[in-house]
């Protein structure tokens, strides 16, 4: 909870104010006669921002401290050209998503590709990020969880995505622990939103009133009778079990590389694009011979 990347927490809290708390909307203040005073949406947003000023002040102090540490470091690093950093940042977003869905070829250090990224990777990654962002904004009323989950992921990665260069790595798995919570929110509510209506259509749900009042949408006085078909629960359980087993096997394989230094860094070289050249353009040296324990340090 003390990581500098948590400067994005006020932004995440604003997303939670939008959904699921539903605090960003016009609010009724008072009723005078037959007229109701409504507090404007922008007035509500400004109030929500004001209440987070203490956290914003802490974020500013943390940013200043981080910049000072970087400025007075014993080995200051020159910034790569902005176009290189932008290309790496855009591709890293998609790489983080893919490695979350299928955690393979994970290594403790991803060398920066500098200007060696193919243009098609940057183009496709940019198109994907823009498309999902536009859909999240477009569906903000019907599916607000997409906006909250997606921008939670995108926003929390901004300080560590590489637009401001810190270190020689292109990306790091440890940066995704908190941002990926947003994707989990998006996936869980998205899957529920897809499955539940299908279950209700295909399972022939029948509703009956539990009192004398008429049935209304979302009424608490409604009792759902047992559906005729109950095959969806075993199906969903089988899918969940298959996913857990597959990810558990991947986790077992990944942790096996941390047996010792030789195993770890041989695996790192095996999946690194720099293995074909012996030396990466970022200046990181890769031995051409097989590593022995203790030969490779960062």
C-alpha positions as CSV (number, residue, x, y, z in Angstrom):
1,X,0.0,0.0,0.0
2,X,3.0,2.3,-0.1
3,X,3.9,1.8,-3.7
4,X,4.3,5.2,-5.6
5,X,2.0,3.8,-8.4
6,X,-0.9,4.2,-5.9
7,X,-1.0,7.9,-6.8
8,X,-3.9,6.8,-9.1
9,X,-6.1,5.8,-6.1
10,X,-8.1,9.0,-6.2
11,X,-8.9,8.3,-9.8
12,X,-10.0,4.8,-9.0
13,X,-12.2,6.1,-6.2
14,X,-13.9,8.4,-8.7
15,X,-14.6,5.4,-10.9
16,X,-16.1,3.6,-7.9
17,X,-18.3,6.7,-7.3
18,X,-19.6,6.3,-10.8
19,X,-20.2,2.6,-10.4
20,X,-21.2,0.7,-8.3
21,X,-21.9,3.5,-5.8
22,X,-23.8,5.6,-8.3
23,X,-22.8,8.9,-6.6
24,X,-22.1,10.7,-9.9
25,X,-25.6,11.9,-10.8
26,X,-28.0,14.7,-10.1
27,X,-29.3,14.6,-6.5
28,X,-32.5,15.9,-5.0
29,X,-31.8,18.4,-2.3
30,X,-35.1,19.6,-1.0
31,X,-38.8,19.7,-1.8
32,X,-40.5,23.1,-1.7
33,X,-44.2,22.9,-2.4
34,X,-44.5,21.1,-5.7
35,X,-41.0,21.9,-6.8
36,X,-37.9,19.8,-6.2
37,X,-34.5,21.3,-6.2
38,X,-32.0,19.1,-8.1
39,X,-28.3,19.4,-7.6
40,X,-26.5,19.4,-11.0
41,X,-24.3,16.6,-12.0
42,X,-21.2,18.8,-12.3
43,X,-21.8,20.1,-8.9
44,X,-21.9,16.5,-7.6
45,X,-18.7,15.7,-9.4
46,X,-16.9,18.8,-8.0
47,X,-18.0,17.7,-4.5
48,X,-16.6,14.2,-5.0
49,X,-13.3,15.6,-6.2
50,X,-13.1,18.0,-3.3
51,X,-13.5,15.2,-0.8
52,X,-10.4,13.5,-2.3
53,X,-8.1,16.6,-2.0
54,X,-6.2,15.1,1.0
55,X,-5.4,12.0,-1.1
56,X,-4.5,14.2,-4.1
57,X,-2.1,16.2,-1.8
58,X,-0.4,12.9,-0.8
59,X,-0.1,11.9,-4.4
60,X,1.6,15.2,-5.3
61,X,4.1,14.7,-2.5
62,X,4.8,11.2,-3.6
63,X,5.3,12.3,-7.2
64,X,7.7,15.0,-6.2
65,X,9.7,12.6,-4.0
66,X,9.9,10.1,-6.8
67,X,11.2,12.7,-9.3
68,X,13.8,13.9,-6.8
69,X,15.1,10.4,-6.2
70,X,15.4,9.8,-9.9
71,X,17.1,13.2,-10.4
72,X,19.7,12.6,-7.7
73,X,20.3,8.9,-8.4
74,X,23.9,7.8,-8.6
75,X,23.3,6.3,-12.1
76,X,20.8,8.6,-13.8
77,X,19.3,7.2,-17.0
78,X,18.8,9.2,-20.2
79,X,15.2,9.2,-21.5
80,X,14.6,7.2,-24.6
81,X,12.8,9.1,-27.5
82,X,9.2,9.6,-26.8
83,X,8.1,7.7,-29.8
84,X,10.0,4.6,-28.6
85,X,8.4,4.9,-25.1
86,X,4.9,5.5,-26.5
87,X,5.1,2.4,-28.8
88,X,6.4,0.3,-25.9
89,X,3.6,1.6,-23.6
90,X,0.8,0.8,-26.0
91,X,2.1,-2.7,-26.8
92,X,2.7,-3.4,-23.1
93,X,-1.0,-2.7,-22.3
94,X,-2.0,-5.5,-24.6
95,X,0.8,-7.8,-23.4
96,X,-0.3,-7.4,-19.8
97,X,-3.9,-8.4,-20.8
98,X,-2.7,-11.4,-22.8
99,X,-0.4,-12.6,-20.0
100,X,-3.2,-12.3,-17.5
101,X,-5.4,-14.5,-19.6
102,X,-2.6,-17.0,-20.4
103,X,0.5,-16.6,-18.1
104,X,3.2,-18.0,-20.3
105,X,6.8,-16.8,-20.9
106,X,6.9,-14.7,-17.8
107,X,10.4,-13.5,-16.8
108,X,11.8,-11.3,-14.1
109,X,13.2,-8.8,-16.7
110,X,11.8,-7.8,-20.1
111,X,14.5,-5.9,-22.0
112,X,13.3,-2.7,-23.7
113,X,12.9,-3.2,-27.5
114,X,13.8,0.5,-28.2
115,X,12.8,1.1,-31.8
116,X,12.6,-2.5,-32.8
117,X,8.9,-3.0,-32.3
118,X,7.1,-3.8,-35.6
119,X,4.7,-1.1,-36.6
120,X,1.9,-3.6,-37.0
121,X,2.1,-4.4,-33.3
122,X,1.8,-0.8,-32.4
123,X,-1.1,-0.2,-34.8
124,X,-3.1,-3.2,-33.7
125,X,-2.5,-2.5,-30.0
126,X,-3.6,1.1,-30.5
127,X,-6.7,0.1,-32.4
128,X,-7.6,-2.4,-29.6
129,X,-7.2,0.2,-26.8
130,X,-9.1,2.9,-28.6
131,X,-11.9,0.5,-29.5
132,X,-12.4,-0.8,-26.0
133,X,-12.3,2.7,-24.5
134,X,-14.9,3.9,-27.0
135,X,-17.2,1.0,-26.2
136,X,-16.7,1.5,-22.5
137,X,-17.8,5.1,-22.8
138,X,-20.7,4.2,-25.2
139,X,-22.0,1.5,-22.9
140,X,-21.5,3.6,-19.7
141,X,-25.3,3.6,-18.9
142,X,-26.2,0.1,-20.0
143,X,-23.0,-1.6,-18.7
144,X,-21.3,0.8,-16.3
145,X,-19.0,-2.0,-15.0
146,X,-17.1,-1.9,-18.3
147,X,-16.2,1.7,-17.9
148,X,-15.1,1.3,-14.3
149,X,-13.2,-1.9,-14.8
150,X,-11.5,-0.9,-18.0
151,X,-10.3,2.6,-16.9
152,X,-9.3,1.2,-13.6
153,X,-6.8,-1.0,-15.5
154,X,-5.7,1.7,-17.9
155,X,-5.5,4.5,-15.4
156,X,-3.6,2.6,-12.7
157,X,-0.9,1.6,-15.2
158,X,-0.2,5.1,-16.4
159,X,2.6,5.9,-13.8
160,X,4.4,2.6,-14.6
161,X,3.6,2.0,-18.3
162,X,6.9,3.5,-19.5
163,X,5.9,7.0,-20.7
164,X,8.2,8.2,-18.0
165,X,11.2,5.9,-18.2
166,X,12.4,4.3,-14.9
167,X,14.9,1.5,-15.4
168,X,15.8,-0.5,-18.5
169,X,12.8,-2.8,-18.5
170,X,10.0,-2.7,-21.1
171,X,7.4,-3.8,-18.5
172,X,7.2,-5.7,-15.3
173,X,4.7,-8.3,-14.0
174,X,4.7,-6.8,-10.6
175,X,3.1,-3.6,-11.9
176,X,-0.1,-5.5,-12.8
177,X,-1.2,-6.7,-9.3
178,X,-3.5,-3.8,-8.6
179,X,-4.5,-2.7,-12.1
180,X,-5.7,-6.2,-13.1
181,X,-8.4,-5.9,-10.4
182,X,-10.3,-3.7,-12.8
183,X,-10.2,-6.4,-15.5
184,X,-11.4,-9.0,-13.0
185,X,-14.4,-6.7,-12.2
186,X,-15.1,-6.3,-15.9
187,X,-14.9,-10.0,-16.6
188,X,-17.0,-11.1,-13.6
189,X,-19.9,-8.7,-14.2
190,X,-19.6,-9.1,-17.9
191,X,-19.9,-12.9,-17.7
192,X,-22.8,-12.6,-15.3
193,X,-24.5,-10.2,-17.6
194,X,-24.2,-12.6,-20.5
195,X,-25.1,-15.8,-18.6
196,X,-28.1,-14.8,-16.4
197,X,-30.4,-13.5,-19.2
198,X,-29.6,-16.7,-21.2
199,X,-30.4,-18.9,-18.3
200,X,-33.7,-17.1,-17.7
201,X,-34.7,-17.4,-21.4
202,X,-33.7,-21.1,-21.9
203,X,-34.7,-22.3,-18.4
204,X,-38.3,-21.0,-18.5
205,X,-38.3,-19.1,-15.3
206,X,-41.8,-18.5,-13.9
207,X,-42.6,-15.7,-11.5
208,X,-45.5,-15.4,-9.1
209,X,-46.6,-12.6,-6.8
210,X,-46.1,-13.2,-3.0
211,X,-48.7,-10.6,-2.1
212,X,-51.7,-8.7,-3.3
213,X,-49.7,-6.0,-5.1
214,X,-49.2,-6.3,-8.8
215,X,-45.9,-7.6,-10.2
216,X,-43.4,-4.9,-11.1
217,X,-39.9,-5.0,-12.5
218,X,-37.4,-5.5,-9.7
219,X,-40.2,-6.0,-7.1
220,X,-39.2,-7.6,-3.8
221,X,-42.6,-9.3,-3.6
222,X,-41.7,-11.7,-6.3
223,X,-40.9,-15.4,-5.9
224,X,-39.1,-17.3,-8.7
225,X,-40.2,-20.9,-9.1
226,X,-37.6,-23.6,-9.9
227,X,-36.7,-23.7,-13.7
228,X,-37.5,-26.7,-15.8
229,X,-33.9,-27.0,-16.9
230,X,-30.9,-26.7,-14.6
231,X,-28.1,-27.7,-16.9
232,X,-26.3,-24.3,-16.7
233,X,-24.9,-24.8,-13.2
234,X,-23.0,-28.0,-14.1
235,X,-21.9,-26.3,-17.3
236,X,-20.6,-23.2,-15.6
237,X,-18.9,-25.3,-12.9
238,X,-17.2,-27.4,-15.6
239,X,-15.9,-24.3,-17.4
240,X,-14.7,-22.7,-14.1
241,X,-12.9,-26.0,-13.2
242,X,-11.2,-26.2,-16.6
243,X,-10.0,-22.6,-16.3
244,X,-8.7,-23.2,-12.7
245,X,-6.9,-26.4,-13.7
246,X,-5.3,-24.8,-16.8
247,X,-4.1,-21.8,-14.8
248,X,-2.8,-24.0,-12.0
249,X,-0.7,-25.9,-14.4
250,X,0.7,-22.7,-15.8
251,X,1.5,-21.5,-12.3
252,X,3.2,-24.8,-11.5
253,X,5.3,-24.5,-14.7
254,X,6.2,-20.9,-14.1
255,X,7.2,-21.3,-10.4
256,X,9.5,-24.2,-11.4
257,X,11.8,-21.8,-13.2
258,X,12.6,-20.2,-9.9
259,X,14.4,-23.3,-8.6
260,X,17.8,-21.6,-8.7
261,X,19.5,-18.8,-10.5
262,X,20.8,-21.0,-13.4
263,X,17.3,-22.3,-14.2
264,X,15.7,-18.8,-13.9
265,X,18.1,-16.9,-16.2
266,X,18.4,-19.7,-18.7
267,X,14.7,-19.5,-19.1
268,X,14.9,-15.7,-19.3
269,X,17.4,-16.0,-22.1
270,X,15.3,-18.7,-23.9
271,X,12.2,-16.5,-24.2
272,X,14.0,-13.1,-24.7
273,X,14.3,-11.7,-28.2
274,X,17.8,-10.6,-27.3
275,X,19.0,-14.3,-27.2
276,X,19.7,-14.2,-31.0
277,X,22.2,-11.4,-30.7
278,X,24.0,-11.8,-27.5
279,X,23.7,-8.1,-26.7
280,X,20.6,-6.1,-26.6
281,X,20.5,-2.5,-27.8
282,X,19.5,-1.2,-24.4
283,X,23.0,-2.0,-23.2
284,X,22.1,-5.2,-21.3
285,X,24.7,-7.9,-21.9
286,X,23.5,-11.5,-22.5
287,X,26.2,-14.2,-22.4
288,X,26.3,-16.4,-25.4
289,X,27.4,-19.5,-23.4
290,X,25.2,-21.5,-21.0
291,X,24.8,-19.7,-17.7
292,X,26.3,-21.0,-14.5
293,X,24.9,-20.0,-11.1
294,X,26.1,-16.5,-10.2
295,X,27.2,-15.6,-13.8
296,X,24.2,-13.3,-14.4
297,X,23.3,-10.3,-12.2
298,X,21.1,-7.3,-12.7
